[in-house]
Amino acid sequence: MKSWIALLFLCLTPNLFAQSYPYSGPIGPITSGYGAPGPYTASITHFTLAPDSLRECQDTIRAILFRPQGLSGELPTIFHFPGSGIEDMTDESFENIMLVHGNYAASLGYNLVTMQYSSASYNDCGCAYQLSNEVLDLFPGQIDTTRIGIKGSSWGAGIANWLSLKRYINSGWGSNGRFTWCDAGSSFVGWIYDWPNDIYTQTDSGLAAMPDDVLYLHTYSEMDNVCDPRTMIDLYTHIGVPDSNKAFCLYRADTVNSHIYWATHFSIGTYSEDSAQFVAYITKNDGLDQWGYLRPLHALCAAAWNGDAMAKSIAVGDGDSLQTTWAQGQLKGPLVSDTPDHTTFYSWNTGQGYMSDCHVTWNMRQYVNPNACLDLSEPEWDALPKFEAAVYPNPLRVGDALHADLPAPLAEGRIVNTEGRVVAIFKRLDAVHLPAPGTYYVLFRLESGALYTAKISVLGRP
């Protein structure tokens, strides 16, 4: 007997974003290309699954399927797992939280499945596994398991990592295209109550078993002080996907015409059940949602399921201008690296600290790899001895190439503003991105380990 309690169909036929939230900010929504809405309208189906102790799910799952109206048969499907605290909500409240995400996926012709859960019970992975199993029975002939995307934010990012390893490796899902997108946190939660049988998944070799063809995107926001970025760096480093198929993107805050684009833990959140608490940081629906969420999601789907090379550059490009240029340069694009460093993050450099330390009990990685949390004593660049570098021309203008006389090959460089914020990271001098006019410090870390620095003045174009 199936373990579901009830299946409630709520098929809606609104204009695509009629029930979305007012768009804000001076940068308008994307109207064409990647990130623009597709031609379909979502039908929204709420359904419920009973607890299942065999899969370690002690919660009653309240879930939603967003599906494009007018399309039949098995469709590519995105499993989306929100952050913690998404539990015991009414169907209406949960739908509000997921509306922009689900409506957008459906508009492109894809399914999106999402669920509520309780992180307090530590059985979220069991619930996620149960959902991914039983949704196939509840919606026969509608879910194409050969074309799958798994996305999670905050606590849901840890679920996304774990479920991807289980479904892509053990179940063979995504044989015709697959991606994983972890946003704003990814401590590894694993099978909490089945640790002895699941321990391999948490090891370095377990993470390395992720199939090479998975497109793996990790995003984090520079002002996020909710998570500890070391956990994300650890997982990103050990996930067994080649650099050509993965990217670590740091989203940056910006202010355009007095509108603040908040790069916080809630950067790509468009609705909060407790909006009074986070009203300063959630702008409901603005350019950061468009360029930081809708566009990468569209690109991941097109790259994974259609083999679109341009879409791949947008989603997991190695700092390609298609990936880093947002709103034709009106909005700061992300910093992209295949070798992320925790000292890059605003919360670390300002000493704000984190609400969730790397050593929390549910971060499974620390139990199998003592170096998973890196070294808290690792000094920041500002605390290390440096030598003066000869750079030229100085001053220089925006768009000019920067030259430097260095005694050894460059390993990595950074441009830092006068407030101590890292505004660019580069690995080659010919790839230096000079920011807007102003005074900056350029830091060079050489392959020998030595650090060199120079102060430069950047002028505007004549």
C-alpha positions as CSV (number, residue, x, y, z in Angstrom):
1,M,0.0,0.0,0.0
2,K,1.3,3.4,-0.8
3,S,2.2,5.5,2.2
4,W,0.6,8.7,1.0
5,I,-2.3,10.1,3.0
6,A,-3.9,12.5,0.6
7,L,-3.5,14.0,-2.9
8,L,-5.1,17.3,-3.4
9,F,-5.2,18.8,-6.9
10,L,-5.2,22.6,-7.1
11,C,-4.9,23.3,-10.8
12,L,-4.5,27.0,-11.4
13,T,-4.5,28.9,-14.6
14,P,-3.2,32.4,-13.8
15,N,-1.0,34.6,-15.9
16,L,2.5,33.2,-15.4
17,F,3.6,35.6,-12.6
18,A,0.1,37.0,-11.7
19,Q,0.5,35.6,-8.1
20,S,4.1,36.5,-7.8
21,Y,5.4,39.5,-5.9
22,P,5.8,43.1,-7.1
23,Y,9.0,43.6,-8.9
24,S,11.3,46.2,-7.3
25,G,14.5,48.1,-8.2
26,P,15.7,50.1,-11.1
27,I,17.1,47.2,-13.1
28,G,14.2,45.7,-15.0
29,P,13.3,42.0,-15.3
30,I,14.9,39.8,-18.0
31,T,12.7,39.7,-21.0
32,S,14.7,37.7,-23.5
33,G,17.3,35.0,-23.5
34,Y,18.4,33.0,-20.5
35,G,16.4,34.1,-17.4
36,A,13.3,35.2,-19.4
37,P,10.1,33.4,-18.7
38,G,9.0,30.7,-21.1
39,P,5.6,30.3,-22.8
40,Y,3.9,27.9,-20.3
41,T,1.7,28.5,-17.3
42,A,2.0,26.3,-14.2
43,S,-0.6,24.0,-12.8
44,I,0.1,23.6,-9.1
45,T,-0.6,20.3,-7.3
46,H,-0.4,20.0,-3.5
47,F,0.1,16.5,-2.1
48,T,1.0,14.9,1.2
49,L,3.1,11.9,2.1
50,A,2.8,10.0,5.4
51,P,5.9,9.4,7.7
52,D,8.0,6.4,6.6
53,S,10.4,5.1,9.3
54,L,12.0,2.7,6.8
55,R,13.4,5.8,5.0
56,E,14.0,7.6,8.3
57,C,11.3,10.1,7.6
58,Q,9.3,10.9,10.7
59,D,7.6,13.9,9.3
60,T,4.4,14.1,7.3
61,I,5.6,15.7,4.1
62,R,3.6,18.5,2.6
63,A,4.8,18.9,-1.0
64,I,4.0,20.6,-4.3
65,L,4.4,19.7,-7.9
66,F,4.6,22.7,-10.4
67,R,4.0,21.4,-13.9
68,P,3.5,23.2,-17.2
69,Q,0.0,23.2,-18.4
70,G,-0.6,21.7,-21.8
71,L,2.4,19.3,-21.8
72,S,2.0,15.6,-21.4
73,G,4.3,12.7,-20.8
74,E,7.5,12.6,-18.8
75,L,9.2,15.9,-18.4
76,P,12.7,16.9,-17.0
77,T,12.3,17.5,-13.3
78,I,13.9,19.8,-10.7
79,F,13.8,18.8,-7.0
80,H,14.1,21.9,-5.0
81,F,14.7,21.8,-1.2
82,P,14.2,25.1,0.7
83,G,16.0,26.1,3.9
84,S,15.2,25.0,7.5
85,G,12.1,26.2,9.3
86,I,9.9,25.4,6.2
87,E,7.5,23.2,8.2
88,D,3.9,23.0,9.4
89,M,2.8,25.8,7.0
90,T,-0.5,26.0,5.3
91,D,-0.5,25.0,1.6
92,E,-1.0,28.7,0.7
93,S,2.0,29.9,2.8
94,F,4.3,27.3,1.4
95,E,3.1,28.0,-2.1
96,N,3.9,31.6,-1.6
97,I,7.5,30.8,-0.7
98,M,8.0,28.6,-3.7
99,L,5.9,30.5,-6.2
100,V,8.6,32.3,-8.2
101,H,10.8,29.2,-8.3
102,G,8.0,26.8,-9.3
103,N,6.3,29.1,-11.8
104,Y,9.5,29.9,-13.5
105,A,10.6,26.2,-13.9
106,A,7.1,25.4,-15.3
107,S,7.2,28.3,-17.7
108,L,10.2,26.7,-19.3
109,G,8.4,23.4,-19.8
110,Y,9.9,21.6,-16.7
111,N,8.5,20.0,-13.5
112,L,9.5,21.4,-10.1
113,V,8.9,19.3,-7.0
114,T,9.4,20.8,-3.5
115,M,8.6,19.9,0.1
116,Q,8.3,21.2,3.6
117,Y,10.3,19.5,6.3
118,S,11.5,19.9,9.9
119,S,15.3,20.3,10.3
120,A,14.8,19.8,14.1
121,S,14.1,16.1,13.6
122,Y,17.3,15.5,11.7
123,N,15.6,13.3,9.2
124,D,15.4,15.6,6.2
125,C,17.5,13.4,4.0
126,G,15.2,10.5,4.7
127,C,12.2,12.6,3.8
128,A,13.9,13.9,0.6
129,Y,14.6,10.3,-0.4
130,Q,11.1,9.2,0.3
131,L,9.7,12.1,-1.7
132,S,11.9,11.4,-4.7
133,N,10.8,7.7,-4.5
134,E,7.1,8.2,-4.1
135,V,6.5,11.1,-6.4
136,L,7.1,8.6,-9.2
137,D,4.1,6.5,-8.0
138,L,1.9,9.5,-7.4
139,F,2.5,11.0,-10.8
140,P,3.1,8.1,-13.1
141,G,4.4,8.9,-16.6
142,Q,5.2,12.6,-15.6
143,I,8.7,12.5,-14.1
144,D,11.6,11.9,-16.4
145,T,14.3,10.5,-14.1
146,T,16.8,10.5,-17.0
147,R,16.8,14.3,-16.9
148,I,17.1,15.6,-13.3
149,G,18.2,18.7,-11.5
150,I,18.6,18.8,-7.7
151,K,18.8,22.3,-6.0
152,G,18.8,23.4,-2.4
153,S,19.2,26.5,-0.4
154,S,20.6,26.9,3.1
155,W,19.9,23.6,5.0
156,G,18.4,22.3,1.7
157,A,21.8,22.7,0.1
158,G,23.1,19.9,2.3
159,I,20.2,17.8,1.3
160,A,20.9,18.5,-2.4
161,N,24.5,17.3,-2.1
162,W,23.5,14.1,-0.3
163,L,20.5,13.3,-2.5
164,S,22.5,13.9,-5.7
165,L,25.1,11.3,-4.6
166,K,22.4,8.8,-3.8
167,R,20.2,9.3,-6.9
168,Y,22.9,9.9,-9.5
169,I,25.2,7.1,-8.3
170,N,22.9,4.4,-6.8
171,S,19.8,5.0,-8.9
172,G,21.4,6.1,-12.1
173,W,19.2,9.2,-12.4
174,G,20.1,11.9,-14.9
175,S,21.6,9.6,-17.5
176,N,20.4,12.1,-20.2
177,G,21.5,15.2,-18.3
178,R,21.8,16.2,-14.6
179,F,22.9,19.1,-12.4
180,T,23.2,20.0,-8.7
181,W,23.0,23.5,-7.4
182,C,23.8,24.3,-3.8
183,D,23.1,27.8,-2.6
184,A,23.8,29.6,0.7
185,G,25.1,26.6,2.7
186,S,25.9,23.0,2.4
187,S,26.9,21.3,5.6
188,F,26.6,17.6,4.9
189,V,23.7,16.1,6.8
190,G,23.5,12.5,5.5
191,W,21.5,9.6,6.8
192,I,21.6,10.7,10.5
193,Y,20.1,7.5,11.9
194,D,21.8,5.1,9.5
195,W,25.3,6.4,9.9
196,P,27.1,3.0,9.8
197,N,25.6,2.1,6.4
198,D,25.9,5.6,4.9
199,I,29.3,6.6,6.1
200,Y,31.0,6.0,2.7
201,T,28.9,8.8,1.2
202,Q,30.5,11.3,3.6
203,T,34.1,10.3,3.0
204,D,36.5,12.0,0.5
205,S,36.2,9.1,-1.9
206,G,32.4,9.1,-1.4
207,L,32.2,12.7,-2.6
208,A,34.7,12.0,-5.4
209,A,32.3,9.3,-6.7
210,M,29.9,12.0,-8.0
211,P,29.7,11.3,-11.8
212,D,31.9,13.5,-14.0
213,D,29.0,14.6,-16.2
214,V,27.1,16.3,-13.4
215,L,27.0,20.1,-13.7
216,Y,27.8,21.3,-10.2
217,L,27.1,24.9,-9.2
218,H,27.8,26.4,-5.7
219,T,26.6,29.9,-4.9
220,Y,27.1,32.0,-1.8
221,S,26.6,35.7,-1.0
222,E,29.4,37.9,0.3
223,M,27.4,39.3,3.3
224,D,26.0,35.9,4.4
225,N,26.9,35.4,8.0
226,V,24.4,32.6,8.6
227,C,26.6,29.8,7.3
228,D,30.3,29.0,7.6
229,P,31.8,29.1,4.1
230,R,34.5,26.6,5.1
231,T,31.9,23.8,4.9
232,M,31.0,24.8,1.4
233,I,34.6,25.0,0.3
234,D,35.3,21.6,1.7
235,L,32.5,20.0,-0.2
236,Y,33.1,21.9,-3.4
237,T,36.8,20.9,-3.3
238,H,36.1,17.2,-2.9
239,I,33.1,16.7,-5.1
240,G,34.3,14.5,-8.0
241,V,33.3,16.7,-10.9
242,P,36.0,18.2,-13.2
243,D,36.6,21.9,-13.1
244,S,35.1,22.2,-16.5
245,N,31.7,21.1,-15.1
246,K,31.6,23.1,-11.9
247,A,31.8,26.6,-10.5
248,F,31.9,28.4,-7.2
249,C,30.2,31.8,-7.4
250,L,30.2,34.5,-4.8
251,Y,27.3,36.9,-5.2
252,R,28.0,40.6,-4.4
253,A,25.9,43.4,-3.0
254,D,25.3,46.5,-5.0
255,T,23.4,49.8,-4.8
256,V,21.8,51.2,-8.0
257,N,19.9,54.5,-7.8
258,S,19.5,54.1,-4.0
259,H,18.0,50.5,-4.4
260,I,20.1,48.1,-2.3
261,Y,20.6,44.6,-3.8
262,W,21.3,42.7,-0.6
263,A,23.8,39.9,-1.0
264,T,22.9,38.0,2.2
265,H,21.7,34.6,3.2
266,F,18.4,35.5,1.5
267,S,19.7,36.9,-1.7
268,I,17.5,34.9,-4.0
269,G,14.6,34.6,-1.6
270,T,11.5,36.3,-2.8
271,Y,9.1,35.7,0.1
272,S,9.6,35.2,3.8
273,E,6.9,33.8,6.2
274,D,8.5,36.0,8.8
275,S,9.1,39.0,6.6
276,A,9.2,41.4,9.7
277,Q,12.4,39.7,10.8
278,F,14.2,39.9,7.4
279,V,12.4,42.9,5.8
280,A,15.8,44.7,5.4
281,Y,17.3,41.9,3.4
282,I,14.6,40.5,1.3
283,T,13.6,42.7,-1.6
284,K,10.9,40.3,-2.7
285,N,11.7,40.2,-6.4
286,D,14.4,42.2,-8.0
287,G,17.4,42.1,-10.4
288,L,19.4,39.9,-8.0
289,D,16.7,37.2,-8.2
290,Q,16.6,37.5,-12.0
291,W,20.3,37.3,-12.6
292,G,21.3,35.2,-9.6
293,Y,18.5,32.7,-9.6
294,L,16.3,32.6,-12.8
295,R,19.1,33.0,-15.3
296,P,21.5,30.3,-13.8
297,L,18.6,27.9,-13.4
298,H,17.5,28.4,-17.0
299,A,21.2,27.9,-18.1
300,L,21.7,24.8,-16.0
301,C,18.6,23.2,-17.5
302,A,19.6,24.1,-21.1
303,A,23.2,23.0,-20.6
304,A,22.3,19.7,-18.9
305,W,19.3,18.6,-20.9
306,N,19.9,20.2,-24.3
307,G,23.7,20.3,-24.5
308,D,23.7,24.1,-24.9
309,A,27.3,25.3,-24.8
310,M,26.5,29.0,-24.2
311,A,24.2,28.0,-21.4
312,K,27.0,26.0,-19.8
313,S,29.3,29.0,-19.9
314,I,26.6,31.0,-18.1
315,A,26.0,28.3,-15.5
316,V,29.4,26.9,-14.7
317,G,31.8,28.9,-16.9
318,D,35.3,29.6,-15.4
319,G,34.6,33.3,-15.0
320,D,33.4,33.7,-18.5
321,S,32.0,37.2,-19.2
322,L,28.7,35.5,-20.0
323,Q,28.7,34.3,-16.4
324,T,30.0,37.4,-14.6
325,T,28.3,40.2,-16.6
326,W,24.9,41.0,-15.1
327,A,22.3,43.4,-16.5
328,Q,24.8,44.6,-19.2
329,G,27.1,45.7,-16.4
330,Q,24.5,47.7,-14.4
331,L,24.7,45.2,-11.5
332,K,27.8,43.7,-10.0
333,G,28.3,40.1,-11.3
334,P,29.6,37.2,-9.2
335,L,33.2,36.4,-8.4
336,V,33.9,33.0,-9.8
337,S,36.6,30.5,-8.8
338,D,37.4,26.8,-9.0
339,T,39.6,27.3,-5.9
340,P,37.5,29.3,-3.4
341,D,39.2,30.6,-0.3
342,H,37.3,31.4,3.0
343,T,39.2,34.7,3.4
344,T,37.3,36.1,0.5
345,F,34.0,36.3,2.4
346,Y,32.8,39.5,4.0
347,S,31.6,37.8,7.2
348,W,35.1,36.3,7.8
349,N,37.0,39.4,7.0
350,T,34.9,41.7,9.2
351,G,34.9,39.3,12.1
352,Q,31.1,38.9,12.1
353,G,31.4,35.2,12.6
354,Y,28.7,32.6,11.7
355,M,25.5,31.5,13.3
356,S,26.4,27.9,12.3
357,D,29.9,26.8,13.0
358,C,31.6,24.2,10.8
359,H,31.7,21.8,13.8
360,V,27.9,21.6,14.3
361,T,26.9,18.0,15.1
362,W,25.0,17.5,11.9
363,N,28.0,18.3,9.7
364,M,28.8,14.7,8.9
365,R,32.0,15.6,7.1
366,Q,33.9,16.5,10.2
367,Y,33.6,12.9,11.5
368,V,35.3,11.3,8.5
369,N,37.8,14.1,7.5
370,P,39.4,16.0,10.4
371,N,40.5,18.7,7.9
372,A,36.9,19.3,6.6
373,C,36.6,22.5,8.5
374,L,40.0,23.8,7.5
375,D,42.2,25.6,10.1
376,L,40.6,28.3,12.2
377,S,44.1,29.7,12.8
378,E,44.8,30.3,9.1
379,P,45.8,33.9,8.9
380,E,44.2,36.3,6.5
381,W,46.3,37.9,3.8
382,D,46.4,41.2,5.7
383,A,48.2,39.5,8.6
384,L,51.0,38.0,6.5
385,P,54.3,39.7,5.6
386,K,54.4,41.2,2.1
387,F,56.9,42.7,-0.3
388,E,56.5,45.7,-2.5
389,A,55.7,44.9,-6.1
390,A,56.5,47.0,-9.1
391,V,53.4,47.6,-11.2
392,Y,52.9,49.7,-14.2
393,P,51.4,51.9,-15.5
394,N,50.3,53.6,-12.3
395,P,48.0,55.4,-12.4
396,L,46.2,53.5,-15.1
397,R,42.7,53.8,-16.6
398,V,39.7,51.4,-16.5
399,G,40.2,48.9,-19.3
400,D,44.1,49.2,-19.3
401,A,46.2,46.1,-18.9
402,L,48.1,45.8,-15.6
403,H,51.7,44.7,-15.6
404,A,53.9,43.6,-12.7
405,D,57.5,42.5,-12.2
406,L,57.2,39.4,-10.0
407,P,60.2,37.1,-9.1
408,A,58.1,33.9,-9.4
409,P,55.0,32.7,-11.3
410,L,51.7,34.0,-10.0
411,A,49.4,31.6,-8.1
412,E,46.5,34.0,-7.4
413,G,45.9,37.8,-7.2
414,R,43.2,40.0,-5.7
415,I,42.1,43.5,-6.0
416,V,41.0,45.1,-2.7
417,N,39.3,48.4,-2.2
418,T,40.2,50.9,0.5
419,E,37.5,49.4,2.8
420,G,39.3,46.1,2.7
421,R,36.8,44.4,0.5
422,V,38.0,41.9,-2.2
423,V,36.5,43.2,-5.5
424,A,38.2,40.9,-7.9
425,I,40.2,37.6,-8.0
426,F,42.5,36.6,-10.9
427,K,45.0,33.9,-11.8
428,R,46.7,35.6,-14.7
429,L,47.8,39.2,-15.1
430,D,46.1,39.4,-18.5
431,A,42.8,38.5,-16.8
432,V,42.9,41.3,-14.2
433,H,39.5,43.1,-14.1
434,L,40.1,46.7,-13.1
435,P,37.2,48.1,-11.1
436,A,35.7,51.5,-11.3
437,P,37.9,54.6,-10.8
438,G,39.5,54.9,-7.4
439,T,42.3,53.7,-5.2
440,Y,43.0,50.0,-4.8
441,Y,45.5,47.5,-3.4
442,V,46.6,44.6,-5.6
443,L,47.8,41.5,-3.7
444,F,49.9,38.9,-5.5
445,R,50.4,35.4,-4.1
446,L,53.2,33.6,-5.9
447,E,53.7,29.9,-6.4
448,S,56.6,30.2,-4.0
449,G,54.2,31.3,-1.3
450,A,55.5,34.8,-1.1
451,L,53.1,37.7,-1.1
452,Y,53.6,41.0,-2.9
453,T,51.4,44.1,-2.8
454,A,51.0,47.3,-4.7
455,K,48.8,50.4,-4.4
456,I,47.3,51.6,-7.6
457,S,45.2,54.4,-8.8
458,V,42.5,53.8,-11.4
459,L,41.3,56.6,-13.6
460,G,38.2,56.8,-15.7
461,R,38.3,56.7,-19.5
462,P,39.2,60.1,-21.0
